[in-house]
Amino acid sequence: MSPITHFVKAAGHEIHVAEWGRGNAETAILWHGLARTGADFEPLAAELAKEWRLLVPDTLGRGLSSWAREEGEYGFATYAAVAADVCALFGVNAMMWVGTSMGGALGIRLAAGPFAGRITHLVVNDIGPELPRPAVERILAYASTPPVVDTMGELEAFLRAAYRPYGVLPEAQWRRMAVTSARRLPDGRLTLHYDPRMTRQFVNHPGDYDQWDAWRRVGCQTLVLRGEDSDLLLPAVADRMLDENPLAELVEIGGVGHAPALNVPEQIGVVAAFLRRPNPGAAR
């Protein structure tokens, strides 16, 4: 199964959206992590699209979406506006939300605010309402200065090192990650498919990831996934998430760090089983 490719105008920007499973009754939004693209969800989307319609955007400044005009647009206020416009353009009222890392944090913000009552199922993949500074610094160290290399082999080697915590990916998935992450520079060399200014979110919007108040307001059934070795979602934070929101449950994924790639049957099965749960009274 292949997705339908769309380029839509959302919050004043051209946003790339992959649509999977057109014709299915219910819709799920899949939102990727900080320096990644929607293509990361391809193994998950290929399975979920058998049951649900999926909308998988590239965030502003990533993948095939346009870059921000001002670096201040890289933040949750703009991403929330993009999400609202995407849902309006595709006629989505109620939805499920699966977010990895940044995409999970955005899901918390939306479920507690502008999408309250519209998100029926929320999957938060390896992120919490607060972030440990050492993990943020580790991520920013590679995301703020993307490599410039001569060959795809070198780019793939960089990705394998930077995303080793994802766990074991099949050879074909590492190669696919390299292909979907690459862009050519004017001199013909290769770098990653995002605007490095997007990391300025942590400077221009330092409170974006401080979300305990929002977390307590999330009113939908919520699945928190945590990589067993994650340095971004620490065990104490995950435990507090359960204490402060009784609608949340936690599943720990063994053998991976930040973040579970949602690319193997065991992980896909956990997500699919959660999304199948009935949501009595939800608008469709």
C-alpha positions in Angstrom: 0.0 0.0 0.0 1.3 3.4 -1.0 0.2 6.8 0.4 -1.3 9.7 -1.6 0.9 12.7 -1.6 -0.6 16.1 -0.8 0.9 19.6 -0.6 -1.5 21.9 1.3 -1.6 25.4 2.6 -1.6 25.4 6.4 -0.9 28.3 8.7 0.4 30.2 5.7 2.9 27.5 4.7 3.1 24.7 2.2 2.9 21.4 4.2 3.5 18.0 2.8 1.0 15.4 4.0 1.0 11.7 3.2 -2.5 10.2 3.3 -2.8 6.5 3.8 -5.9 4.3 3.9 -8.3 6.7 2.2 -11.8 5.5 2.5 -11.5 4.1 6.1 -14.0 5.6 8.5 -11.8 6.9 11.3 -8.7 9.1 11.0 -5.4 9.0 12.9 -2.8 11.7 12.8 0.8 10.5 12.9 3.3 13.3 13.9 7.1 12.7 13.8 10.0 13.8 16.1 12.1 16.9 16.2 14.6 16.4 13.4 12.8 13.7 11.5 10.0 13.4 8.8 6.8 11.7 8.4 8.5 9.0 6.3 9.7 7.4 9.6 6.2 6.1 10.1 6.1 4.1 6.9 6.3 0.7 8.5 3.6 1.6 11.1 1.4 3.4 8.5 1.5 0.4 6.1 -0.2 -1.7 8.8 -2.5 0.9 10.4 -3.8 1.9 7.0 -5.6 -1.5 6.7 -8.0 -0.2 9.4 -7.7 3.6 9.6 -7.3 6.6 7.4 -3.9 8.2 8.3 -2.6 11.8 7.8 1.1 12.0 8.2 2.5 15.5 7.8 6.1 16.7 7.6 6.4 19.4 10.2 7.2 22.9 9.0 10.9 23.1 8.1 11.2 19.3 7.7 11.1 16.9 4.8 9.1 18.2 1.9 7.3 21.0 3.8 8.4 24.6 3.4 10.7 26.3 5.7 9.7 29.0 8.1 10.2 32.6 7.1 11.1 33.6 10.7 12.8 31.2 13.1 10.2 32.2 15.8 7.6 30.2 13.8 9.4 27.0 14.9 7.3 26.3 17.9 4.2 24.6 19.1 1.9 27.6 18.5 2.7 27.4 14.8 2.6 23.6 14.7 -0.8 23.6 16.4 -2.1 26.0 13.8 -0.7 23.8 11.0 -2.4 20.8 12.6 -5.7 22.7 12.8 -5.6 23.7 9.2 -4.6 20.2 8.0 -7.6 18.7 9.9 -9.9 21.3 8.5 -8.7 20.8 4.9 -9.2 17.0 5.2 -12.5 17.3 6.9 -11.4 15.7 10.2 -13.4 16.4 13.3 -12.5 13.6 15.7 -9.2 11.9 15.4 -6.6 9.6 17.0 -3.1 11.0 17.5 0.2 9.1 17.5 3.2 11.3 18.2 6.8 10.4 18.5 8.9 12.6 20.8 8.1 16.2 19.6 5.0 14.9 17.9 3.9 13.4 21.2 4.5 16.6 23.1 2.4 18.5 20.4 -0.3 15.9 20.9 -0.4 16.7 24.7 -0.7 20.4 23.9 -3.5 19.8 21.5 -5.5 17.3 23.5 -5.4 19.6 26.5 -6.3 22.7 24.5 -7.6 23.3 21.0 -8.3 19.7 20.2 -9.8 18.8 23.6 -12.8 16.5 23.0 -11.6 15.8 19.4 -8.7 13.5 20.1 -10.2 10.2 21.1 -6.9 8.2 21.5 -3.5 9.7 22.3 -0.2 7.8 21.9 2.7 9.6 23.4 5.9 7.9 22.2 8.8 8.5 24.6 8.4 12.0 25.8 6.9 13.6 28.9 5.7 16.9 30.2 9.3 17.8 31.2 12.6 17.1 29.5 15.9 16.3 31.2 18.5 18.8 30.0 21.3 16.2 29.2 19.1 14.4 26.8 18.0 17.7 25.1 21.7 18.7 24.8 22.5 15.3 23.3 19.8 15.7 20.6 20.6 19.3 19.9 24.3 18.4 19.5 23.6 16.5 16.3 20.4 18.2 15.2 21.7 21.8 15.3 24.6 21.1 13.0 23.5 18.5 10.4 26.3 16.8 8.6 27.5 17.8 5.1 28.9 14.7 3.3 29.8 13.6 -0.2 28.0 10.2 -0.4 24.8 8.6 0.7 26.9 5.9 2.4 28.3 8.6 4.7 24.9 10.0 5.4 23.5 6.6 6.3 26.4 6.0 8.6 25.7 9.3 10.4 22.0 8.4 10.8 22.9 4.9 12.1 25.1 6.5 14.8 22.7 9.3 15.7 19.7 7.1 15.9 21.2 4.0 17.4 18.8 4.3 20.4 15.9 3.5 18.0 17.0 -0.1 18.3 17.7 -2.6 15.6 16.4 -1.6 12.2 16.5 -3.9 9.2 19.1 -2.9 6.6 16.3 -1.8 4.2 14.9 0.6 6.8 18.3 2.3 7.5 18.6 2.8 3.8 15.1 4.1 3.5 15.8 6.5 6.4 18.9 7.8 4.5 16.9 8.3 1.3 14.0 10.1 2.9 16.4 12.2 5.1 18.7 13.5 2.4 18.8 16.7 0.4 21.4 18.0 -2.0 23.2 21.3 -1.4 24.1 23.7 -4.3 27.6 22.2 -4.5 26.1 18.7 -4.9 27.0 17.4 -1.4 24.4 16.0 0.9 22.9 17.0 4.2 19.7 16.3 6.1 16.2 17.3 5.0 15.4 20.0 7.5 16.0 23.6 8.4 18.6 23.7 11.3 16.9 26.7 12.6 14.0 24.5 13.9 16.2 23.7 16.9 15.8 27.4 17.9 12.4 26.4 19.4 14.3 25.7 22.6 15.6 29.3 22.6 12.6 31.2 21.3 10.0 29.2 23.1 11.7 27.8 26.2 8.4 26.8 27.8 7.0 24.7 25.0 8.0 21.4 26.6 7.0 22.4 30.1 3.5 20.8 30.1 2.5 19.4 33.4 -0.6 21.6 33.6 -1.5 20.5 30.1 -0.9 16.9 30.9 -3.3 17.0 33.8 -6.0 18.4 31.5 -5.7 15.6 28.8 -9.1 14.0 28.9 -8.8 11.2 26.4 -7.5 7.7 26.8 -3.7 7.9 26.5 -1.0 5.4 25.9 2.5 6.4 27.0 5.3 4.4 25.3 8.8 4.5 26.9 12.0 3.0 25.5 13.5 0.9 28.2 16.9 2.8 27.9 15.4 6.2 27.1 17.3 9.2 28.4 14.4 11.6 27.4 11.5 10.0 29.2 13.0 9.1 32.6 11.3 6.4 34.8 10.4 9.0 37.5 8.7 11.2 35.0 6.8 8.3 33.4 5.6 7.3 36.9 4.5 10.8 37.7 2.6 10.9 34.4 0.5 8.0 35.6 0.0 9.5 39.0 -1.2 12.9 37.6 -3.5 11.6 34.8 -5.6 8.5 35.6 -6.5 8.1 31.9 -2.9 7.3 31.0 -1.2 3.9 30.9 2.4 3.0 30.3 4.0 0.4 28.1 7.8 0.0 28.2 9.5 -1.2 25.1 12.5 -3.3 25.8 15.9 -3.1 24.1 15.5 0.5 22.8 16.2 4.0 23.9 14.8 7.2 22.6 12.6 6.6 20.8 10.9 3.3 19.9 10.8 3.3 16.1 7.3 1.7 15.9 8.6 -0.4 13.1 8.4 -4.0 14.2 5.3 -6.2 14.7 5.5 -6.1 18.5 5.5 -2.3 18.7 3.0 -1.9 15.9 0.7 -4.4 17.6 0.7 -2.4 20.9 -0.3 0.8 19.0 -3.0 -0.9 16.9 -4.5 -2.7 19.9 -4.8 0.7 21.7 -6.4 2.4 18.7 -9.0 -0.3 18.4 -10.4 0.4 21.8 -13.9 1.8 21.7 -14.5 5.4 22.6 -18.2 5.6 23.6 -19.9 8.8 22.7 -17.1 10.3 20.5 -18.1 12.2 17.4 -17.1 10.6 14.2 
